[in-house]
Amino acid sequence: MFASPSFLGRLALIALAAILLWALFAGETGAGGPERSYRVQPGDTLWSIAVRTFPGDPREGIWELRERNDLDTSTIVPGQVLVLPA
């Protein structure tokens, strides 16, 4: 009536493999909404944009802006279009 230890071991191995495969192939669902763009205005800084568009610590917003827009530095110029993460 009870399963043998080798059967339970194989079952645990299959379950672990399924979880690892799911974790490997699970990706971004895109549920965050569409990206928005922002045209930099004179006097704007990444800090001022982050304060207006991101809740919480502006430093995290600056990091997000730099990552999303492939910025090597924090220098931005008027007219530049930035992608704002949703």
Secondary structure as the mmCIF struct_conf table of DSSP 4:
data_model
#
loop_
_struct_conf.conf_type_id
_struct_conf.id
_struct_conf.beg_label_comp_id
_struct_conf.beg_label_asym_id
_struct_conf.beg_label_seq_id
_struct_conf.end_label_comp_id
_struct_conf.end_label_asym_id
_struct_conf.end_label_seq_id
HELX_LH_PP_P HELX_LH_PP_P1 PHE A 2 SER A 4
HELX_RH_AL_P HELX_RH_AL_P1 PRO A 5 PHE A 25
TURN_TY1_P TURN_TY1_P1 ALA A 31 GLY A 32
STRN STRN1 ARG A 36 ARG A 39
HELX_LH_PP_P HELX_LH_PP_P2 VAL A 40 GLN A 41
TURN_TY1_P TURN_TY1_P2 PRO A 42 GLY A 43
HELX_RH_AL_P HELX_RH_AL_P2 LEU A 46 THR A 53
BEND BEND1 PRO A 55 GLY A 56
HELX_RH_AL_P HELX_RH_AL_P3 PRO A 58 ARG A 68
TURN_TY1_P TURN_TY1_P3 ASN A 69 ASP A 70
BEND BEND2 ASP A 72 SER A 74
TURN_TY1_P TURN_TY1_P4 PRO A 78 GLY A 79
STRN STRN2 VAL A 81 LEU A 84
HELX_LH_PP_P HELX_LH_PP_P3 PRO A 85 PRO A 85
#
